[in-house]
Amino acid sequence: MITRPLIISELLVAALLCGGCRPAPETTPQPPPPTEVTVHESYFSEIPIEFHPAGSHAGVARVGTTADRYFMPDIMGPGGALLDFDGDGALDMLLISGHWAGGGDQSRMGLQLLRQTPDGQFQDCSQAAGLGEFQGYGIGVAVADIDNDGDRDFYVTGFGGDRLWINQGDGTFVERTTWMDSLNRRWGTAASFCDFDRDGALDLCVVTYLDYFPGSRCDDGSGRPDYCGPKSFSGTVTRLFRNLGGVDARGFLFHDMTVQGGFPAAPGPGLGLYTHDFDGDGRTDLFVANDMSPNALWIQQTDGSFREEAAIRGVAGDRFGIAPASMGVVCNDLNGDGTADLFITTLRGETNLLLLGRGGGLFSDETASSGLGPLSLEYTGFGTVAFDLENDGDLDLAVVNGRVKRAPPLSTARLDPFWNDYAEPSQLFLNDAHGHFIEASASGGAFTQRVDVARGLILGDIDNDGDYDLLVTYSTRQARLFRNDWPRTGHWLMVRTRDSHGNREGYGAQVEVEIGTRRFIRHVNPSSSYLSSHDVRVHFGLAEATSYDRLTVRWADGPVEDFVGGPADRELVIERGRGTLRPETATP
């Protein structure tokens, strides 16, 4: 059942302004000793999705002859998206597939759009929406209201060329890649929309991977053919495109700012991306997760250029200075100290990384103390999300896994003989509120029981019941959707931002909910995980609180606005200009 969100329009009384934001604690609370997880039952169930029987099957990599089987993009993707493309209040799915027939440029991109119907089913409307097959091999996607007209557009990355799609508002899309004055013809992976110059128009960052060419031959170390790794090819340059605010006389909407931004100074094999103001100076920065090379943290300077500072800020690699094979990215406050942290998935034989924010854009590797390290050694992590699984007030983690190099198959693998060598299970980790995690995969139901080659992991409240459900994409098969049935231990809020002064959906805003002495912080940025785009709404688990005291939004261009509190267990639409502006943050 689709419920109507509450639009906040009340002004705060002047007394609210005097409270201000409480500073983050100077030291991170020490976690209590590890506790045992009580395993009850399976709490994620699969929601059936009916795919059309013919044509491209999104999420299924298809190849030509056996000799052509090791086309590298097959093992690296795809991602996917949850979005409400038709504005009916229900999340729909956008899935990506690639087809390579072998021999150079014989590749096709397939886009599959599944509309959620009022009864909770999904209807394939790809052809009616104007999404057919095109040259290129689809990999990732970023979603946003690019032209601020009230509907959701998207950008698809891939091998052989990316594509830009504009929503017409009538259920159809038109390809508008020609609106970009420089096309990305490299192997595009992660992408994200952000307003880096704070002019109200959403700009686009695109991470690229390798200078790969089909037909490359690699082996698994024992002489058997296998997929190539990133060390076999050169890394490539992250791209930045500035939104001009409208189509100019030349027919361009996006202008290539890659060189002016300084990005050619540090190319790399990029897979993951998160855009955020990491150093707190009000300007958007870019974190890029590189595969078997040092990660990059591009800090924006006062002149709009970017400088790579990952090493000096503690995010280039682990505490020993080793650069892992970084893939999926989470950026959120995982230990409850008010500062954004980074969680990064890595290769089998390495540990996933937890880098805790220390303020001012500095981080420290706390993987060992978090309990997450040993739990990931046996698996290759790709998509990952942070979400409050049971509404108890802290953020838990989910990771989907799947190898990129052949290894002895797990006894639980049930794919065909080829893919069994790459299949691994997914994982769930519960947070103790202080950033220490305990594995709870035994209670993950269909989500963790499936052993497969998973890639994208996407968050969204599919049934609008106040918690996030999970969409997973695979290299081997169609995507699968899992409903969150975890027993709730608390209350919740779902928040959607609206900004009539800038980018319509408030990308880049920070939303803070205050309850007594506790603060809960979320970022409005649906592009994270691995090659994917989430539900644009941000979710808060409120533990035992049945109401909240205040909600504060720091908009992307700087102003901070306070909104009155209210009851929990509802969806809110927070509109800029309807709260009380903090005078010291008003835009000049």
C-alpha angles and dihedrals in degrees: 000000000000114000126200114245120232114248112219111225104148120116120228121244115248092252091069090064093062093063097066124178117310112237119248113259115268093232132039113249112251112248119241119243115289115277132206122256115230109224111216114159142315108296103184119068127185119250108213116240119198111218123194110260099229136051127022117357108210113235094021116113111212127193141185122232125358089256089058093050097104098066099149100223088061091069097040103056174171127335127183145194143238111210140149096235096170099043097238095128095254125105118245129193132243113194130183131212135181130204123195119181095187129255114081118302100008095124134124133194120219124194120196120195116193116191119208111231124212091262092057096257125126124239122198107234099160097121094042089051091054096248109139134152119295140180112283137047116272119229115152143007142208122195130203144133091264098177097036093238097129102263135087124262128181146208120214122204124203152143109289099021143339127244136213120212125193122204112231094201093240098084095276135101131210123206110240104171087134087072087078115084091209122033121217104235095167123096099286117203123161122021134182137184117224137153097240095167095042095232095129096256120105115244125200132236118192124190117208127202126200141346087243127166126195117251095043111146123217135159140214096248095268096071098265117125115260142157115292121248130226094262090068093069142035122265120242139221128276111239129220124194123190118217108230092205093246142014108287129215090276092055096252128134098171124051120200109244097169098114095039088049092058097238097135087070092078117025119180146162095273123192108151131048139184125175115205143132094262099171097042098239095124095255126109117249130190129231115197122192109214125202111241091338131088113285118245129231110190109200114199116234128213092263093055096257123118133233123202109236106157096124097050091045096050102248104098092093142320130318090277093055093251116143109223128200095273118196123147123038136206121184116187143109100282099167099041099244096122095253126108115249131195127230116187129187120222147180129297108274091033127079125246109251129241110192111185119210115239097185131268092054095298124131139187129204107248098162094122096051092044094064091233099106105077092038092067102042095097097048142063108229124209121154117034136173138186115217140146099258098187102019093250094136102261134087120253126194136235125190131187118208141198133151126249095198127051119263135160107295121251115250089241095055112117103176127106116294094263097053096038088077089063103037124114136164126255123245141219125203125193120214121223089210092260101070098270114125135205122194114248099173091127088071095045096097117194091355096063099026093065113092108203146121099278125182119161123047116189131187125216141140095241096176097034092236098132103268137080122259123200133243116193128194124200141200088224109043149002119307119270131213123214125197118220108234096161111145109258120235095181151012130279150206128208114202131195120186126215122194117186090176096059140352103004099231095046097244110188095027121133116220120201126188117197125204114172106304094342125096126195117197130194134171125225098231119115095186111093140088106067122327090324147113125219138205105297091225118093120225130212126194107208101190111213095345114116092191140019129230103218142352120212129191124196102199120219094254094052114266118125120214129190124212127192120258127248146160124323130235099062143095118251132197108208111202121199113244096029097089131058115284118222101234095218090061099046115130110255 
